Amino acid sequence: MPLANLFGSKGRLVLCALLICAVIFELAYCQKDAQEQRTNPGRKTKPSIPKLVRSTKKGPRAVTAKPKIKDTPAAPAQTFLTQVLNRGKFKKVGDTLSVQTGDTLQLRCRGKPVQWSVPTYLEEDDDGRLRIVQHERYGILTLVNTTGADTGEYSCYSMYCEDTDCRKEYDKAIKVFVFFPDPQELFVPSSDYYEVIQLRTNWPTLLPCQVTSPGAKVSLHREYPPVDVAVDGTEISFNVKKGFTIHRPRPYHAGALFCVASLGNLRQSSTKYMLIYVNYPMAPPAPVIQASLSSVTVGENLRVSCSVLGEQDVAVEFTWEYPGLQIGRPLYTQDSISSVGGGAARQQCQSILLVDEVRDVDQGTYTCTAQNLQGAKSVSTTVKVVPKAKPKKP
Ligand SMILES: *[C@@H]1O[C@H](CO)[C@@H](O)[C@H](O)[C@H]1NC(C)=O
């Protein structure tokens, strides 16, 4: 959600359905906090979305550097990913790989040069266990003293270089999901006691309880009332490389849920997931703008209205831009929501920009931007200001 846009935008910010927005913003902040906490160094945290390994001051991770590479505008090299077992032994990797915790993971990717992506926390907690070296025809990633927390997706992309420009070929990335089965930790550890997750209408939602061992049996549970959640593979499905996905969230999915993994005699619970249901719009808003007058005389009052007809309980924010904005002309707005009759629950959100005693500077374009969680749309209208009629000469 582009919060920065909302608060940093020009003109006035008007919240339609203020309460709903406030709740959503809370959530967004909660989630952000949660994410930031997770990436704190120290306790090994959950690798979520893999990020690109960027060049750092610390030498060998800077793989975008092109050592020993001739600037040949050659066709992109084919990329192959192999696991380096021990001196001189290679094994082509499939979809997944299991490496015993404590062991060293070494991957070799053919290409000149290649770029790697690793689980997010590994990139952020640079504790010296990860080493990336580019050789002439391949790159090597080495991760030592591994733990269950290193479980996640590792991939390499080849770089296509022409002269000094190199372009990443993401679409040709070769990925391998690496498990580091940890005899003590069935779940990839998280530093958070719980995680807040938004359930958006018809938007697949992931409960990222990631196991460290592909052999673990994982089930989903509701805390209150304490029941097992049915995982039918359609409404809710499980993927050992991701966790549980709720495919089309409905309000009844909300609540506190957690995963339980069992393997051998070990049985462990994951972090708690607080699922909060949010009415999510199907589409960006379609605002309609209208000025009370298209030509207004100095001294008269002007009203410009912007309205959006949309789904019930979906928050819409309005932002205005108007000619007097640059000189700080203080205009104000009135906003309202009203229900619209009919079958489907609809509502009309409206923001009215009020210009009292129009001046010359008020002539020009009035733009209203309406935004909901799906996007924003702007509409404009122009207003002409005409001077007061001169009193007739006697
Ligand atoms: C790996 O673990 C060994 C033994 O605990 C330690 O001596 C070494 O410094 C560690 N290496 C890194 C890069 O953390």
PDBQT file of the ligand as one rigid body, heavy atoms in Angstrom, charges set to zero:
ROOT
HETATM    1  C1  LIG A 401      32.115 -22.138  11.422  1.00  0.00    +0.000 C 
HETATM    2  O1  LIG A 401      32.149 -22.844  12.630  1.00  0.00    +0.000 OA
HETATM    3  C2  LIG A 401      33.469 -23.098  13.100  1.00  0.00    +0.000 C 
HETATM    4  C3  LIG A 401      33.371 -24.010  14.306  1.00  0.00    +0.000 C 
HETATM    5  O2  LIG A 401      32.399 -23.538  15.218  1.00  0.00    +0.000 OA
HETATM    6  C4  LIG A 401      34.148 -21.763  13.409  1.00  0.00    +0.000 C 
HETATM    7  O3  LIG A 401      35.442 -21.988  13.869  1.00  0.00    +0.000 OA
HETATM    8  C5  LIG A 401      34.150 -20.932  12.151  1.00  0.00    +0.000 C 
HETATM    9  O4  LIG A 401      34.686 -19.645  12.443  1.00  0.00    +0.000 OA
HETATM   10  C6  LIG A 401      32.766 -20.764  11.582  1.00  0.00    +0.000 C 
HETATM   11  N1  LIG A 401      32.890 -20.093  10.305  1.00  0.00    +0.000 N 
HETATM   12  C7  LIG A 401      32.174 -19.001   9.988  1.00  0.00    +0.000 C 
HETATM   13  C8  LIG A 401      32.480 -18.383   8.682  1.00  0.00    +0.000 C 
HETATM   14  O5  LIG A 401      31.293 -18.521  10.698  1.00  0.00    +0.000 OA
ENDROOT
TORSDOF 0
